[in-house]
Amino acid sequence: MIKINILKKGDEVISLNEKFLAVKRKNGTVDVYNILFNESGEMGIDPVKMAEIGFGEGLVEKTMEDGETKVFTF
């Protein structure tokens, strides 16, 4: 059994499937993590968030590998 202790008081898991885990934080933002499987088929998560969904004015930001930030609006 694998234990994943990433929740804090007031947080909740809102989605879990074979690709990602979404955690709604107490402050209302949502952290999204990639699900990983090892060679034995045991599930784990990538400790680095793949996305953070927060409040704002319709901006999507992506930090590139070179450290630059790209901004998209919708």
BELPEFEN-V723309 format. One record per residue. N is the residue number from 0. RES is the residue in one small letter. PHI is phi in whole degrees, 0 to 359 (999 if undefined). NEAR is the number of other C-alpha atoms within 8 Angstrom. D_LAST is the distance of its C-alpha to the last C-alpha in Angstrom with 2 decimals. Layout:
BEGIN
n=N res=RES phi=PHI near=NEAR d_last=D_LAST
n=N res=RES phi=PHI near=NEAR d_last=D_LAST
END
This chain:
BEGIN
n=0 res=m phi=999 near=2 d_last=41.95
n=1 res=i phi=253 near=6 d_last=39.01
n=2 res=k phi=251 near=4 d_last=37.97
n=3 res=i phi=244 near=5 d_last=34.44
n=4 res=n phi=257 near=4 d_last=34.61
n=5 res=i phi=242 near=4 d_last=31.12
n=6 res=l phi=276 near=7 d_last=30.82
n=7 res=k phi=248 near=6 d_last=31.70
n=8 res=k phi=305 near=5 d_last=33.08
n=9 res=g phi=97 near=6 d_last=30.43
n=10 res=d phi=278 near=10 d_last=28.14
n=11 res=e phi=210 near=9 d_last=27.81
n=12 res=v phi=280 near=9 d_last=26.99
n=13 res=i phi=253 near=8 d_last=24.49
n=14 res=s phi=199 near=8 d_last=24.49
n=15 res=l phi=212 near=9 d_last=26.81
n=16 res=n phi=216 near=7 d_last=27.30
n=17 res=e phi=288 near=5 d_last=28.62
n=18 res=k phi=248 near=8 d_last=25.39
n=19 res=f phi=210 near=11 d_last=23.90
n=20 res=l phi=237 near=14 d_last=24.73
n=21 res=a phi=246 near=12 d_last=22.32
n=22 res=v phi=241 near=13 d_last=23.86
n=23 res=k phi=274 near=12 d_last=22.78
n=24 res=r phi=278 near=12 d_last=24.17
n=25 res=k phi=306 near=9 d_last=26.18
n=26 res=n phi=278 near=4 d_last=23.61
n=27 res=g phi=99 near=7 d_last=20.96
n=28 res=t phi=285 near=11 d_last=18.92
n=29 res=v phi=236 near=11 d_last=19.09
n=30 res=d phi=260 near=13 d_last=20.49
n=31 res=v phi=243 near=13 d_last=20.39
n=32 res=y phi=239 near=14 d_last=23.44
n=33 res=n phi=286 near=11 d_last=24.65
n=34 res=i phi=270 near=13 d_last=27.87
n=35 res=l phi=238 near=9 d_last=30.71
n=36 res=f phi=233 near=9 d_last=34.10
n=37 res=n phi=274 near=8 d_last=37.24
n=38 res=e phi=295 near=5 d_last=39.99
n=39 res=s phi=270 near=5 d_last=41.69
n=40 res=g phi=83 near=6 d_last=38.68
n=41 res=e phi=281 near=8 d_last=38.15
n=42 res=m phi=276 near=9 d_last=34.65
n=43 res=g phi=211 near=10 d_last=33.12
n=44 res=i phi=231 near=9 d_last=29.78
n=45 res=d phi=288 near=9 d_last=28.37
n=46 res=p phi=291 near=5 d_last=28.79
n=47 res=v phi=266 near=5 d_last=25.74
n=48 res=k phi=301 near=10 d_last=22.49
n=49 res=m phi=275 near=8 d_last=20.08
n=50 res=a phi=199 near=7 d_last=17.11
n=51 res=e phi=231 near=9 d_last=16.82
n=52 res=i phi=257 near=8 d_last=14.48
n=53 res=g phi=227 near=7 d_last=14.71
n=54 res=f phi=267 near=5 d_last=13.86
n=55 res=g phi=173 near=5 d_last=11.54
n=56 res=e phi=252 near=4 d_last=9.02
n=57 res=g phi=83 near=6 d_last=5.70
n=58 res=l phi=259 near=9 d_last=6.86
n=59 res=v phi=241 near=7 d_last=8.16
n=60 res=e phi=247 near=8 d_last=11.55
n=61 res=k phi=227 near=7 d_last=14.17
n=62 res=t phi=272 near=8 d_last=17.70
n=63 res=m phi=280 near=8 d_last=19.57
n=64 res=e phi=300 near=5 d_last=23.27
n=65 res=d phi=277 near=4 d_last=24.40
n=66 res=g phi=93 near=6 d_last=22.85
n=67 res=e phi=286 near=7 d_last=20.11
n=68 res=t phi=250 near=8 d_last=16.65
n=69 res=k phi=257 near=8 d_last=13.63
n=70 res=v phi=240 near=8 d_last=10.32
n=71 res=f phi=237 near=7 d_last=6.89
n=72 res=t phi=238 near=6 d_last=3.76
n=73 res=f phi=214 near=4 d_last=0.00
END
